[in-house]
Amino acid sequence: MSNKFKAGELVEVRPAAEILATLDDTGCLENLPFMPEMIPYVGGTYRVSKRAHKTCDTVHQTGGRRLDNCVHLEDQRCDGAGHDGCKATCLLFWKTDWLRPAPPDARPNDDSGPVSSSDNAALEALSRSVVKNHDPETDDFVYRCQATALYDATQPLAWYDPRQYAEDLTSGNTTLRYMLRVWFFHGLHKLMGLGIGYGLWAKLYDALQPRVGGFRNPFRSGSVPDTEKTPEQILNLQPGEKVRIRSHDEILATLNGANKNRGMRFDAEMVPYCGKVYTVRRRVDKIIHETTGQMIDIKTPSVILDGVVCASEMSPCRLFCPRAISSYWREIWLERVESDSTGSRPDQSPAAQG
């Protein structure tokens, strides 16, 4: 029986031969692929960040989905090296059959990758053999990764199923205090959506939320008329640079009524990071489309910031999702700061408060 690892536990990634024994001829276990980007972690010891007992459906947009026997390890994100340089930096999913409890004297490390062996070579060959295929009808390449396969590797999960929230708590994914705070403001948002007494509920939200989260109502809409083109700014930001995220009001001035800037949506989950300082992690100019599997070029390049991820505390039907998807930021939403400026560190992000 697979282990139910909890957040904070140390685990070892099993040797290549043991992982290979769990995979079918498509490199999957329970429809979830073992990807070539995971090879460097084989044999290493790492800490569980969250139990991935549920996730969000970014393929068909159906809401929450349930997973079996799966975890996320601390900040282990796909670097796209095995998928032609996809820049999405998705959090990796690890089946617990690919892991085992670490010895009592073990310490987490990031540099204990696999030694050369026939088993490692076979695991890499299998994981790479099904990464991309040519579609003769469109003449495009279609990629497969954990993100594109996630719908088939999961089951439906109703937002009102109480068992998921019990597991959020018992797994160590979140705390009761944090959960109650999220549910309280989620309830206020639902009341605002009724259209009756909107002003009252919005004022209550604005009065209470800054005391615990530091931001006002995150569900406001942009002010650029739909008949006009949203503004653009090019900063040519590079990894390692420090930036301050502009205020929510400043960002709203760059968005249309659908809260988009040149096709990219500014989500409510991004509001808690406004006004804080972060480090640029990478530029994003191409990602794999999770529905079609095709590589798409982002016409107006954006950036990903260290520690800035979706915390799923304001997303209906998928509260407390542990997937921690990286947020994409238009450069017009950011401003450069000096390298010695102080500000929010990645471990101060909303996602880390759970």
C-alpha positions, 0 to 999 in steps of 0.5 A: 500500500502506498504511503500517505506522506504528510507535508514536511516529511522527508522522502527519498526518490527511489532508484531508477529500477524501482521507478521503471517497475511501476511504469507502463509502456507509455511511461505512466503510473495511473495515467500520470507520466514520469517526465524526463525533467524528474530524472535529476531527482532520482536517488535524492532526499527531499521534503514534501511540501504538500500532499497532492490529494487534489488539484485543479482542472486546467484542461477542461476547466471543470473545477477540482479533481481528486488524485490518489497517492501523490505529493509535491516536493519542495519547489521541484518545478519542471524546467522544460528541458525535456519539452523543448524549453517550455517555460511554464515551470509547473510543480512536479507531481510525484506518485508515492510509489516513486518515493520511500520514507527517508532514513531518520538521519537523512537531510534534504539535498538538491544535488544527489542526482542519479549516477550513470547506469543502464537503469537510469538510461532506460528510465530516461529513454522511456520518459523521453520516448512519449514526450512529443508526437507529430500530428499529420493533420495540423503538421504540428508537434503535440506534447505530453506532460503531467499537465496535459495528462492530469485530467485523465490521471484524476477523478471528479471532485465536488467542491462541497465534498467535506473529505477533501477539506479534512484531508487538507488539515490532516495532511498538514497542507493547511491550518484550521486558522487559515482555512477558517479565514479563507472560508469567511472571505469566500462567503463574503464574496458569495454574498457580493455575487448575489447582487443584493447588498453588494455595497455592504458586503464589499465594504465589509470585505474591504474593512476586514481583509486588510487586517489579515491579508493586506489587500482590499476587494480583489474582484474588481474589474479593469477600467480600459474600455473594450473598444480600446487596446490595453497599454503595454510596457517593455522592461526586458526584465531578466532572471535575478532582477528585483521588481516591485509589483504595482498596486492593484489600482495601478494594475486595474488601469491596464486591464479591460472589463474582463481583467485582461491585458493583451489577452493575459488575465490578471487573476484575483489570486495575484492581488495579495502580492501587489505592492511587494518586492520579488525576484524575477525567476524567468522570462516566459515566451512559450508554454505548452497549451494544456488542452491541445498539447501544442507549444504556443508562443507568447507574443508579449513576453511575461515573467514569473517571479520567485515564490509568486504562485496561485494560493487557491484561496479565492478560486471557487470550486478549488479552494486550497488546491496545492498545485501552486501554479506560477503566475504570469506577470506582464511587465507593465504590472511591475517596476524595477527596484534597486537590488538592496530594496527590502520587500516580501520574500518568497516564504511570505507569499499567501501560499506559504501562510497555509 
